[in-house]
Amino acid sequence: MNFDNFRDDPEDIDHTPAERAAAAARSTWVSVVVNVVLAATQILVGIVSRSQGLVADGIHSLSDLVADFVVLFAGHHASKDADEEHPYGHQRFETAASLVLGALLLAVGVGMLWSAARKLEAPEAIQQVQVTALYVALLALVAKEALFRYMLSSAKRVKSSLLVANAWHARSDAASSLVVGVGIVGNLAGYPLLDPIAALIVGFMVAKMGWEFAWDALHDLMDRAADSNETEAIRATLSDTPGVRGVHDLRTRKMGDMIIVDAHLEIDAGISVQASHAVAVEARRRVLERHRVLNVMTHVDPWTAAS
């Protein structure tokens, strides 16, 4: 997850794992309350009003509850300090949770697609939807959009990719509620096929977002490098350190929302080992201070002026 566009306030760049866990807990419990109310209302009214689209949207909201508890679980474990078995900390709990969240969305989306497709195979069985379903769909749209804006604000403040994923999950719910609302309007206007078609579209949207989240998290678990802009910014910080003549073999890998850096520093061959070590230590300090970096491993190479 790229946070380059989130850095409007430099004071908000660095947060401890405990602060991020607390922010995740607050926003996620708000989501839990909203999803409990919406899921119960949508499924109940959807059944009574005979709207497959509204029922599908309610099942989507119900799946959000599982996603919310995945976020809470990951936030708790990711905030733990490093230990002997996890010397780099537990940040990848968030990445693993994003993978689970994506897989969950994908499974729910495929289930929706299957259910809607079965309904479309027997159009004569589609019933007239009651207008109550439209009111509930509009209520869900407003609630989910408000939840998205609140959760995304929290995610930006603490720079958490897991919270960003969960926030956009809420936005996908808002979009699905809009589609369901259109389908219900179409059904009420005399086009009954539009309600299961709306359910089909919702299923596709959910499955697509789930695939994207899962694929992105999988790449991070495979030690994907930081984005090129962040990598070049780290290179510039190392190069600008007094005493560093050059930087090569710079490598980065994601560790949750943090980065681990390996770099070879070219330092004047004529100075002492102690002085070279001091330069490398200063370069490491600057990177840790200015970037979302968990650790920097440096290797000193002797540099000599070209004759």
N, C-alpha and C positions, 0 to 999 in steps of 0.2 A: 504494500500500500504506500502510495507516494503522498507525503505530507508537505510538499513544496508550496502548495497553495494555502496552507494553514498557518503560515508564519507571519501573520499580520502583527502579532504582539510578541516581541522577543522574550518577554518575561514568562510567556506560557510555553516555551519550548521544552524545558526540562521538568519532569515530574517524577517523583519516586514511585516505585511499584505500589506502595501502600496508598498513595494519593490516587493513582489510576484505578486501583481496585475499589476504592471508596466511591469514585465517580461512576464506575461501572455498576456498582451495587445500587446506587441511588436511581440512576436512569432506568436500570433493568426492573427494579421493583415498581416503578411507575408504569412501565410497559406491561408487567404482570397484571396489575389491576385493570388497565385498559383492555387487555386481551381477554381476561376472564369475563368481563361485562359484555364485550362485543361478541365473543364466541357464543356465549349462552343466548344472547339476544338474536344473533343472526341465524343460528341453527334452529332455534325454536320458532321464530317468525317465518323462516324459510320453509319449514315443514308445514306450518299452518297455512301459509299463503301460497304453497305449491311452487316455490321458486327454486329450481336447482342451482341457479347461479348464486343465490344468496346462501344456500346451504354450503356450496363449495367455498364461498368466501368465509363462512363461519368456520369451516374445517381448517382453512388457511390460518385464521386467527388462533384456532386451537393449537395448531402446530407451532405458532409463535411462543406459546407457553413453554414448550420443550426447549426451543431455542433460547428463551430467556434464562432458563435454569442452566443451560450449557454455558452461557455467558457468566453467570454467577459462579459456577464451579471453576471455570477457567480463571476468572479474575482473582478468586481466592488463592489458587495454586501459583499463578504467575507472580503474585506479590511476595512469595517466599524468597528469602535470601539464598545465596549460593551455599552449597554444602559439598561434602566430599564426593558424593555421587553425581552432583550437578554443579561443577566448579564455575560454570558460566551463568548460573542462575536458572530460573524456571520460565523465562519469557516465552518459550515455544509452546507452553500450555495454551496461550492465546491463538497461536497459529493452528495447533491441533484442533482447538475448539471451532475455529473458522472452517476447518475442513469438515468437521461433524455437522456444523450448521449448514454448509453448502450441500452436503449429502442429504440432510433432512429435507431441505427445500426441493432438491431434485426428486426425491421419492414422492413427496406430497404433490408436486407438479405432474409427475407421470400418472399418479393415481387420479388426479382431476381430469387429465386428458382421456384416460380410459373410460371413466364414468360418463363424461360428456359425449364421447364418441358412441358409446352404447345407447345413449339417449337419442342421438341423431339417427341411429339406425331404425328407430321406431317413432317417427314424427307424429303419427296419429295418437300416440299415448301422451303427448305433451299437453299439459293442462293450462288453463288461463290463470295467470298470476294475479293475486290480489294487490291492491294499491299500497297496502301496509308495507309490503316488501320494499317498495321504492323509498319510503320514509326511512326505513332502517338502513338501506344502502347509503343514503345521503348522510345519515348520522355517522355511519362507519367511515365514510370518506373524510368528513371533517375531523373526526377523532384521530384517525391514522395520520393525516397530514400534520396535525398539531403534535402528535407523538414523534413523528419523523424530525420535525424542526427542533424539538427539545433534545432528542437523543443525539442528533448530529452536532448540535452546539456543545454538548458534553464531550463528544468524541474529539472535536477539534481542540477543545480546551486542554485535554490531557494527551492528545496525539495517540489514540488507540485505534488500530486497524480493526480489531474485533468489534469495538463499539460502532465504528463506521459501517461495518458489514451489517450489524443489527439495526442501525438507523435506516440504511437503505432497504433492509428487509421491511421495515415499517412503511417506507415510501412505496415499495412494491404492493403492499396491502392497500394503500390509498389508491394507487392506480387500478388495482383489481376491483376495488369498490366502485370506482368510476365506470369501469367496463360493465360491471354487474348492473349498475344503475341504468346504463344505456340499454342493456338487454331487457331489463324489466319494463322500461318505457316502450320498447319495441313490442314486447309481448302484450302489454296493455293496449297498444295501438292496433292489434290484430295480426301481429307477426310472431306467432308462438315459438318459431325456431330460434329467435334471437336470444332467448334466455339460455338454452343449452350452448348456443354459440358463444355467448358471453362466458359461460363456465369453461369452455374449451380455450378461449383466449387467456383467461386467468391461469389455467393450468400451464399453458405454454410460457407465460411470463414468469411464473414461479419456478418452473423447471430450468429455464434459461439462466435466471439469476443464481439458482443453486449450483448449476454447472460452473458458472464463472467464479463464484466464491471458492468452491472446492478446488478447481484447477489452480487458482491463484495461491491458495494455501499449500497445495501439494508442491508447487515450485519453491515456495519459501522453506518447506521442510527438507527440500533437496539442496539446501545451501545456495539459493539464488543470490546473485550479487545485488548490491544496492543499485539504485538507478544511476545513470551516467552523470546526471547533474550533481548528485550528492557525492559520488566518487571523485569527481573533478574538484569539488569544493574541499574535500579532505586532502587531496593532493596539493592544492594551493596552500592550505594551512601548514602542511608539512614542509613544503618548499620555502615558505616565507619565514620559517624558524631560523634565527641567526645561527650560522655555522653549518647549515645544511646546504650542500652544493648541488644536490640533485636527488630525485626520487625515482626509483624504478621498481618493477615487479609489485606494484600496489594491487592488493586483492582485498575484496570485501565479501562478506556473507551476512545474510539476514539472520537475526536471532530474535524472533518475535517482531516488535517494532524497533528494536535496537540493531546495531551493526557491529560486527567484529572485523578489525582491520589488520592486515599483514602488510608490511612495507620494508623495502630496502632503502636505507638512507646513505647517500654518498657524503662522507665527511672528510675534511682535509687529513691526508695521511701523515702530515708533519706534526700534528698535535698528539698529546698523550692519550692513552686509553681512557684515563679518568675524565679528561676533557671531552672525548668523543661520547662517552657514556652520558655526561651531563647534557650534551646537545640532544641526544636521543630521548632522554627523559623529558626535556623541555618540549620537544616536538610532540611527544605522547600527551603531555599535560594539555597542550593547546588543542589537540584534537578532541580529547575528552571534554574539554570546557566548551567548545564551540559547536560540536556536532552530537547527534544522537548515537554515540558510540559507546559500547559496553566495555571494550578492551582493545588495546593496540599492541601488537607484537612487532618490534622493530629489529632489523638486522643492519649492522653498520658495515658499510663497504668503504675501503680507502679511496680517496679522491686525490688525484695529482693534476696539476695544471698542465695543459698541453704544451709541449716544447716548441 
